[in-house]
Amino acid sequence: MLQHTRTKLIELKNSISTVENSISILNTKRAALIGELMKITRLYYDKKEIIKDKYAKALSQLDKSRRLDGSEFFDSALQSAIREVEFDVKSYNLWGVPIKEVRIPGAVIPETDKRNLGFLTSSTFFEKTVQDFESLVNELLDNINYEYKIKRLSAEVVKINRRINVLEQKILPGIKSDIKSIQQHLSERERAEFIKLKYFKNVLRER
């Protein structure tokens, strides 16, 4: 039940300022997130082109190694080249949005003496193939991280849009409608009191 009082009117007018301030803050955050999204999206598509180019070269090198080293040697060397890679997950906030980033600590491409390849289980062509594919790992990780950020930031922009729409299309009009109702009620009451006062003045004057 709406209270048609001056106190309630002041309270509602203060609420308008609070809601408008909230909308302004949300608009600022949305603009910053959209700017970040555009930057990350450009990096994502640029990286996709780099990955496409490197992957094509790596496949070409793989085919060369398989042909020149022989399939039997290649398959045997491939088993020797398999190794475990550790990942680190870093968490941070980007404009208030929780973000996780996957990284590989240290070098993706190890030094030659740290590989599991020996004189009989490797060749120049095969090592180049392994290096070409290993060089793709960081590029792929970058794009995985970019894609994750794009999804997280896009979801946050959608959420902010919904909040702004609720504030602008429901909350604010509702408050303004209540203010108008109270103002009309107070105005009518003031007119009624004025008429009543005028009537009593006339009565007293006639006496």
Residue pairs with C-beta under 8 A, 6 or more apart in sequence:
2 8
2 178
2 181
2 182
4 181
4 182
4 185
4 186
4 189
5 182
6 186
8 182
9 179
9 182
9 183
9 186
12 175
12 178
12 179
12 182
13 179
15 175
16 172
16 175
16 176
16 179
19 167
19 171
19 172
19 175
20 172
22 167
23 164
23 167
23 168
23 172
26 160
26 163
26 164
26 167
27 164
29 95
29 96
29 160
30 157
30 160
30 161
30 164
32 95
33 95
33 97
33 153
33 156
33 157
33 160
34 157
36 94
36 95
36 153
37 150
37 153
37 154
37 157
40 146
40 149
40 150
40 153
41 146
41 150
43 142
43 146
44 143
44 146
44 147
44 150
47 139
47 142
47 143
47 146
48 143
50 139
51 136
51 139
51 140
51 143
54 132
54 135
54 136
54 139
55 136
57 132
58 129
58 132
58 133
58 135
58 136
61 125
61 128
61 129
61 132
62 129
62 132
62 133
64 125
64 129
65 74
65 123
65 125
65 126
65 128
65 129
66 74
68 123
68 125
69 77
69 123
69 125
69 126
73 123
73 126
74 126
76 121
77 117
77 121
77 122
77 123
77 126
80 116
80 117
80 118
80 121
80 122
81 115
81 116
81 117
81 126
81 130
82 116
83 110
83 115
83 116
85 104
85 108
85 137
86 104
86 105
87 102
87 103
87 104
88 102
88 103
88 104
88 105
89 100
89 101
89 102
89 103
90 100
90 101
90 102
90 103
91 98
91 99
91 100
91 101
92 98
92 99
92 101
93 99
94 149
94 152
94 153
95 153
95 156
96 156
97 152
97 153
97 156
98 152
99 148
99 149
99 152
100 148
101 145
101 148
102 141
102 144
102 145
103 141
104 137
104 138
104 141
108 134
108 135
108 137
108 138
109 131
109 134
109 135
112 127
115 122
115 127
115 130
117 126
117 127
117 130
